[in-house]
Amino acid sequence: MPSIASAHGAIHIDAVGNGSISEQFTRLPRHDWAAFASSLGVTARNVKRLDDLESVLSEASQHDGPFLIDVKTGVFPAPNRYYMAAAA
């Protein structure tokens, strides 16, 4: 599958896989939600690698107050069993 900046997950997968709608309509602008949260005074972290998630979750669990974790994921077929069942 082509790599794009951001997309509506299941809708994008369907568009690319089935050609039901043009893939361009599933694209989203890439936002740095951690930077946005920080600008509002909320502690936030970006997670781009699975190996980093555990330490960020640990940090969040010890934090007193709101804590945003922005997890960047890739484009994968069948993101969950509910989508898979609906697609069948």
C-alpha positions as CSV (number, residue, x, y, z in Angstrom):
1,M,0.0,0.0,0.0
2,P,1.3,3.5,-0.7
3,S,2.6,5.5,2.2
4,I,0.7,8.7,3.0
5,A,1.0,11.3,5.8
6,S,-2.3,10.6,7.5
7,A,-5.7,9.0,6.6
8,H,-9.0,7.8,8.0
9,G,-7.8,4.2,8.8
10,A,-10.5,1.8,7.7
11,I,-11.9,4.1,5.1
12,H,-8.5,4.5,3.5
13,I,-7.8,0.7,3.6
14,D,-11.2,0.1,1.8
15,A,-10.5,2.8,-0.7
16,V,-7.1,1.5,-1.6
17,G,-8.0,-2.2,-1.5
18,N,-11.4,-2.1,-3.3
19,G,-11.2,1.1,-5.2
20,S,-14.6,2.1,-3.8
21,I,-13.6,5.8,-3.6
22,S,-10.6,7.7,-4.6
23,E,-7.8,7.3,-2.1
24,Q,-7.2,11.0,-2.2
25,F,-10.5,11.6,-0.3
26,T,-9.3,9.6,2.7
27,R,-6.2,11.7,3.3
28,L,-6.0,13.9,6.3
29,P,-3.5,16.7,7.2
30,R,-0.8,15.6,9.6
31,H,-1.1,17.4,12.9
32,D,1.3,17.3,15.8
33,W,-1.3,16.7,18.5
34,A,1.4,16.6,21.2
35,A,2.5,20.1,20.3
36,F,-1.1,21.3,20.3
37,A,-1.8,19.8,23.7
38,S,1.5,21.2,25.1
39,S,0.4,24.7,23.8
40,L,-2.6,24.3,26.1
41,G,-0.5,23.3,29.1
42,V,-1.2,19.5,28.8
43,T,1.7,17.2,29.1
44,A,2.1,15.2,25.9
45,R,4.3,12.8,24.0
46,N,4.6,11.5,20.5
47,V,5.1,7.8,20.0
48,K,6.4,6.7,16.6
49,R,7.9,3.3,17.6
50,L,6.3,0.5,19.5
51,D,9.4,0.2,21.6
52,D,8.8,3.7,23.0
53,L,5.2,3.1,24.0
54,E,5.9,1.3,27.3
55,S,8.1,4.1,28.7
56,V,5.6,6.8,27.7
57,L,2.7,4.8,29.3
58,S,4.7,4.5,32.4
59,E,5.4,8.2,32.4
60,A,1.7,8.9,31.9
61,S,0.6,6.6,34.7
62,Q,2.8,8.5,37.1
63,H,1.7,11.9,36.0
64,D,-0.9,13.8,38.0
65,G,-3.3,15.4,35.5
66,P,-4.1,15.1,31.8
67,F,-1.5,13.4,29.6
68,L,-1.9,13.1,25.8
69,I,-0.2,10.2,23.9
70,D,-0.1,10.7,20.2
71,V,0.6,7.3,18.7
72,K,1.6,7.3,15.0
73,T,0.6,4.1,13.3
74,G,1.0,2.7,9.8
75,V,-1.5,1.6,7.2
76,F,-2.4,-2.1,7.8
77,P,-5.1,-4.3,6.3
78,A,-8.0,-5.4,8.6
79,P,-7.3,-3.0,11.6
80,N,-9.6,-5.0,13.8
81,R,-11.9,-8.0,13.8
82,Y,-15.0,-5.9,13.6
83,Y,-13.9,-4.2,10.4
84,M,-12.8,-7.6,9.1
85,A,-16.3,-9.1,9.8
86,A,-18.1,-6.1,8.2
87,A,-15.9,-6.3,5.1
88,A,-16.7,-10.0,4.6
